[in-house]
Amino acid sequence: MDIKKIIKQMTLEEKAGLCSGADFWKTKAVERLGVPQMMVSDGPHGLRKQDDQADHAGINESIKAVCFPTGVTVCSSFDRDLIREMGENLGEACQAENLGVLLGPAVNIKRSPLCGRNFEYFSEDPYLSAEMATSQIKGVQSQGVGTSIKHYLANSQEHRRMSSDSRVDERTLREIYLPTFEKAVKEAQPWTVMCSYNRINGTYASENPRFLTELLRDEWGFEGFVVSDWGAVNDRVAGVKAGLDLEMPSSFGLNDALIVKAVKTGKLEEAVLDRAVERILRIVFMARDKKNPKARFDREAQHGKARQIAGESMVLLKNEGILPLAKKGKVAFLGAFADKPRFQGGGSSHINVFKQTSALEAAKAQLGSAVTVSYAPGYSLTEDKVDRSLIQQAADLASEADCAVIFAGLPDSYESEGYDRSHMRMPEGHNVLIEEVARVQKNLVVVLHNGSPVEMPWLSQVKGVLEAYLAGQAVGEAVVDILFGDVNPSGKLAETFPVKLEDNPSYLYYLGEKDVVEYREGVFVGYRYYDKKNMEVLFPFGHGLSYTTFSYDNLKIGHSKIKDTDSLTVSLTVTNRGSVFGRETVQLYVAPPAGDVIRPVKELKGFAKVALEPGKSEKVSFELEKRSFAYFNTVINDWYVESGDYGILVGSSSRDIRVRGSVQVKSTVTIPWKYDMNSLVGDILRDSKKAGLVKGLLKSMEEVFGQGSGDDGDAAQDAITDEMKDAMFKYMPLRNFACFGGGLVTFEELQDIIYKLNET
């Protein structure tokens, strides 16, 4: 297909028209030139295909499809292969439904538990998020369907999302908010990237050349097209110049006309417009050529896969010997979510499921007659209040059972696309239900249905907590599988659960002031902050229990010393020491040395999930490279590794480190330091190659200070201690040798010294 030839035959109006949608979900066709129409669709964890009366907010009904576990859930699997399989299933469904691009995955970093869309996003950690996003994209696109990684960039809130300005420093962008997009582009090449609504440092994402062109294309090598989030375009002509290729949805010709006018008046080069058209056509024709007419959407098979993924993603937060439950006796299922579970979030990712199974239904179908399951709603799904009669009914039922399971969490109204939460609490009716049942039934387990962390004032009163998150349409079967031991839980938290909202690092300035949102916490997002502060958390990043136990042994670090250009192999042996089959996520963290730069205590740089039968062992290996040890240095505008000893920490969570070692890393990069009159003496003395240029002056200055101190016992002498004198000289700028040193040196002589200091 000669795309350039097609573009030459297109009119200016056709070119401009191709850069916006035909409607809510389709690109424009140019029939006379054989350019087909392409359809795109939400969402990250299921197919929300709409044909008629389309909308973006999820109001109108879409086709019947399969809702897989949401991003927060599947990321907790820490399993690259599993999420890739989910992507393959999604791609297969898209093929069967004649879709060209699936709008996902959604990968924005979880800056705060309050973000209303956190259920769609993967993690607070950029490394984990990048690994999972890359695998999902590869899975979808292996089926000949494109993806649209979103929302690019720094879009970690719903509050004022179409006008807010995310003010983020360069190092924080590079270390926290850009890496997921960077790795996905470099290793998976998503067909499209979706820009976000917000501004970044003053410029709308949809017209930001630095991010849409300089980083995305020139630095990372992105080959697809950039599409706007639905309604994110501010200045369409500026967007084309910056690298925004496709505007969605249709602007009904308004912005197309502005593009035409800009070309005719010389404000927009036609070659720039041609470039956008070429990018769009390349993907449109790719989607057409990769169409698989034999593709089938096997909803039943995908429901089974959704059940498996949910079971391997849910996180067992607490277990005081109560789980798994015995498959006999009386069990009380309490809470309306047992019968009508919340398994997905609201908004553009909302799936019209073809079937859905509750835990109550699943228990009755799976457990047989040996287990008697009773049920009481405990709270209302329509009213946010404490209903004492419903709570009493549930407590009475619990008191007659051998054990009770309460299904609680966050209703739809508490978290959704479009707005943020205002607190971290569950509905009071849910909390009171748990507390009252705990008074009459000590064998109590809580199953949580929520898309983001919640406070747990009742935690000490229950024996078990299973975090089900929003686990898709097969949630009920997956929960029962875990509760009764058919599946051993293996999920790990991809986010920290703080004790209370006020502990979160962004708490003071999360919503910002009107449209200005300052990311003042910098790189200290999630566990990076809590660990640096040595702060108590409810549950740490990476935490998750199992029905078996694992030992970590035989840590081997490939070399004791390396250069920053070398790679490093780390290996260890993991053994299942229990009596049942289980999966364990082994997490590797790197701890930087104490240097001049303020850095996290440790950062996740590797993970691997192993499946082991009782008594079996497996060797787990990791490969670390420069970025595993580096921080982004804004002086050299590149990744930089400080020389020093780095800790190699391997464990079952960020706060459960089982084995540790270290490696000495030598930097091969010298950061250029520009000396001037205000450079401090202490900084110069630390540079062994430059220190000699000021040592003589420093000695003379010390003598000057000594002359004015008087005899022993003099008050002036007593006032200047050795510690004070050392500090004074250490923090003294060079200029003071002239103006504070009693004529030791002239400014001209100092300039000569500075010249020599700056010589390479």
C-alpha angles and dihedrals in degrees: 000000000000100000095175090056091052091050091053089057094050123098119236089251092052091051093050091045093053088060093069134050125269088223137330097312111012137076119226122268125219099205098182089060097039095251107152129212118252126206125212128190146184142280154063098209105025145003117280099177116173126184107169129035089009122193137172102223097065096251100125122061121265130196120294108270145151121277110212122194112292123252095267089053103044092044087060088066089071083207120134094186093050095052090045088056089051088052091051090053091049091049091050090053091049091052092051090050094047096246123154102196133021112212102234178120100072108211110169113146117253102243094165136011087235098073106117092216098050090112088070095047127083112221154329087245119080095205094054092042091051094050094049095044092050092051094048092049092050090050096051095042093048085074094057094259125118130232133214111214109209159246103003110215148019091320101148100142140051096207108108087345096164095054109023121118115218107211105200129163120235098251092051092049092050097045102036116015105031105044097079092054091041096054093042092052095045097045106026106022100213109215091236141016120212116217118217132242099245135083120250113213092337102318126093113248089233092062102030110122093187093063101028097047116006097049104021099045110013098041103027100030100235110184104184132072132278116235126192123241106254105288096359097124116113107163108014097194092048087049094056090050092049095049106269102140108175126036116205134234112019116281088204090245097303098112092035088061091050090054092050091049092048091054093047093049094045096247091117124037112232088223089063090052090047089054092056091047091050092053092051094046092049090060095040092054092042090056090049094048093048094050111133110206091189095058116124130197101221099189096180093052091047090050087058091050090049089054092051093048092048092050092051093046106047114103124227101214100176135011124170094182096291099107135108094042120226116258092234140063131033123326124182116211106200132183129053091259087070088069101026107024124195103234105159141028133252128261135034095352095055110127126209095224122212091212139359132191125207124210089247092056093042094050093052091047098043107035105054129208096312090077122058111204118196125184140207125171096223094191140026123261092206103044125054099216143101107267105196095190092055091046092050091050090052093047091051091051092047093051090059095049132082089234140352135222118201118202108206142143138107125342121223091263092060098064132017145132110284101040141040131236117258096209143009098241128117117228110290090237090062093048094047091047090056093046095048095046089048088061092062103027121046094181093075131152126185121209113198126212107190141119098222140024120297133194114253111203089166097052096113091052097061131066099213141024124190116191104211094168112188097321105176133250095315092056095117095055092044092051092050090046089058099038092055098038103253087120123034108222114243106164122126127202112262088195138038120256105217120206090241138358093254089066092065113108094230094047098111097049108018098120093036129208109301103306099345114095115180117200091212095161088069114187092351098099121147117330091003087070100037092049094046089052092043085229127171113248132189092234125354129231111277094022120144134137131222138202087243135044131242131205125209116211146154099036110194124188113197096225136009091215130030140163120242088252092060129087122230129212118212121185139172141166122253119197131190102229096179136080101254137061114267147167123229130193110217111205126201120201128185118215114202123218121259102269141147094286121079104238138164118273089244140346133208109253103160144015137177132184117218129189116212138179116220112292094009126126135203133192112234120199133191131191117213125192138177096293089055089069102028138097124198109263112205093198093065093023091229143087112288133191117208114219113250147083114312122199118232106207123182123184152131094266139359088272100035103070110174104180133016142184139154144234130203111230123196119204117228093192124084115208109222110238118201112211123203141156091291096052112121122244091227092058092051093048090055089061103080092198094054104031094090091065092069105026093089092050091047092053090051090049091052089053090052090053091047093055092060097048101082129213126326110293093025112141092234091053091050091051094059110061123188089252092053092048092050091050093047092054093041093056097036117117119230092248089070091069086071106032099031102030102077095253096312092143139001125238088248091055090047090053089055090052090048090051090055091045090057095048112110 
